[in-house]
Amino acid sequence: MSYTEKETQQMIARALDNYESSHADFHAVIEDLGKSFESFKAAYDKKLYKIETVLGRGLLPGGGSASRVDGTSALSYEHKAKFLAWVRKGSDPEGLRNLEIQASLSTLDDTEGGFLVAEEMAKKIERLATDSVAMRRLATVVTSKGEYKRPLSKGGAGGGWVTEKGARDETATPDLTLFQPPMQEIYAMPTVTQKLLDMSDFDVESWLTDEVSEVFVETEGKGFITGTGTGQVKGIIDGTLMVDNDSWEYGKTGYIASGDVSLLKDADKLFDLQHALKPVYRQNGVWLMNDATLAVIRKMKDGEGNYLWRPGLEAGSPDILLGKPVEIDDNMPDIGAGAYPVAFGDFKKAYRIIDHVNGIRVLRDPYTSKGFVRLYTTKRLAAGISNYEAVKFMKISA
């Protein structure tokens, strides 16, 4: 059977109508699936954006912090990148400022100037200071948001034995004093050429960390020992407060005389110094002196010819003098008339160092010297004797 062209076209049209009619529901399902996918994709993209934003700011629900594999928070990493870019080029100071504010990294207002050193760099500087400054290892170190105040009892808290139902007698009114060392500021001013900063292979992070650490270590080390308290911290040695231990009173620092006007040669005086300290402090006692003084003491012997000094038994362990560890700090005075070259005490109780929570700040100065960039780096801290009973000194005197 043959069909005309017109009949063939009519048959094809009827077949297509039947196909479209029978598959109408299928097309509707496909269309609905497409719409659902687009809706899902939009919601997913929105959630993904929120997650990336959270990770980028280093914040998680509940106050947590997103961290990188190396333990550095994403926010700290972002701050470090912006800080180093600012050091090199002075770029995007507003972005860096906003990042500090957003992260609550600083409690200072803008009038203070400068920016916080990146967290990793600040921690490295503090580690180097602790490793190099004996008093940072020995003393109690705390942080404070402002001026530090701590009430101290001169005679300790009152108390005693009592039965379950026995009367609690009133104790005497405590004699309190306020430990309030003023905040002081130390600074370093490393200087570098802009040309060197522009070089991509110049490790500005290591350079700045090393330069600042060297100055801070030297400045803190001297201050914690002999600082005057005027424009600097109060050191543990203050000649105006030194008294013979037999005349000691709170607020003064007791000493034992060496028995010679210019020398330290009587080993028995070291025993006297050790036992001038109350047993409660002696149990955690540490000797503090410079290396030249240790060289003299190492030669001292007891009545049976045994050396008083003993080397550390293991690598990294301290040397021992009369059963107690020896710390070396070359900021301690040399042996000489009227000097105080040896200290013995529980320094955790005796001395307190307070670091300001704002840490280390840098102010970039590319203007003072053309072609050079000065990085004025500052740190605020306080320190002083917090317990006058907990440390005693050897004075070179008859």
HELIX and SHEET records of a PDB file:
HELIX    1   1 GLU A    5  SER A   22  1                                  18    
HELIX    2   2 ALA A   24  ARG A   57  1                                  34    
HELIX    3   3 PRO A   61  GLY A   63  5                                   3    
HELIX    4   4 ALA A   74  LYS A   89  1                                  16    
HELIX    5   5 PRO A   93  GLN A  102  1                                  10    
HELIX    6   6 ASP A  110  GLU A  112  5                                   3    
HELIX    7   7 GLU A  119  SER A  132  1                                  14    
HELIX    8   8 ALA A  134  LEU A  138  1                                   5    
HELIX    9   9 GLN A  194  LEU A  197  1                                   4    
HELIX   10  10 VAL A  204  THR A  226  1                                  23    
HELIX   11  11 GLY A  239  LEU A  241  5                                   3    
HELIX   12  12 ASN A  245  SER A  247  5                                   3    
HELIX   13  13 ASP A  268  ALA A  276  1                                   9    
HELIX   14  14 PRO A  279  ARG A  282  1                                   4    
HELIX   15  15 ASP A  291  ILE A  297  1                                   7    
HELIX   16  16 PHE A  347  ALA A  350  1                                   4    
SHEET    1   A 3 PHE A 115  LEU A 116  0                                        
SHEET    2   A 3 TYR A 351  ASP A 365 -1                                        
SHEET    3   A 3 THR A 140  SER A 144  1                                        
SHEET    1   B 4 PHE A 115  LEU A 116  0                                        
SHEET    2   B 4 TYR A 351  ASP A 365 -1                                        
SHEET    3   B 4 PHE A 372  ILE A 385 -1                                        
SHEET    4   B 4 GLN A 184  ALA A 188 -1                                        
SHEET    1   C 4 PHE A 115  LEU A 116  0                                        
SHEET    2   C 4 TYR A 351  ASP A 365 -1                                        
SHEET    3   C 4 PHE A 372  ILE A 385 -1                                        
SHEET    4   C 4 THR A 191  THR A 193 -1                                        
SHEET    1   D 2 ARG A 150  SER A 153  0                                        
SHEET    2   D 2 LEU A 176  PHE A 179 -1                                        
SHEET    1   E 8 MET A 242  ASP A 244  0                                        
SHEET    2   E 8 THR A 253  ALA A 257  1                                        
SHEET    3   E 8 VAL A 391  LYS A 395  1                                        
SHEET    4   E 8 VAL A 342  GLY A 345 -1                                        
SHEET    5   E 8 VAL A 286  MET A 289 -1                                        
SHEET    6   E 8 LYS A 324  ILE A 328  1                                        
SHEET    7   E 8 ASP A 319  LEU A 321 -1                                        
SHEET    8   E 8 TRP A 309  ARG A 310 -1                                        
END                                                                             
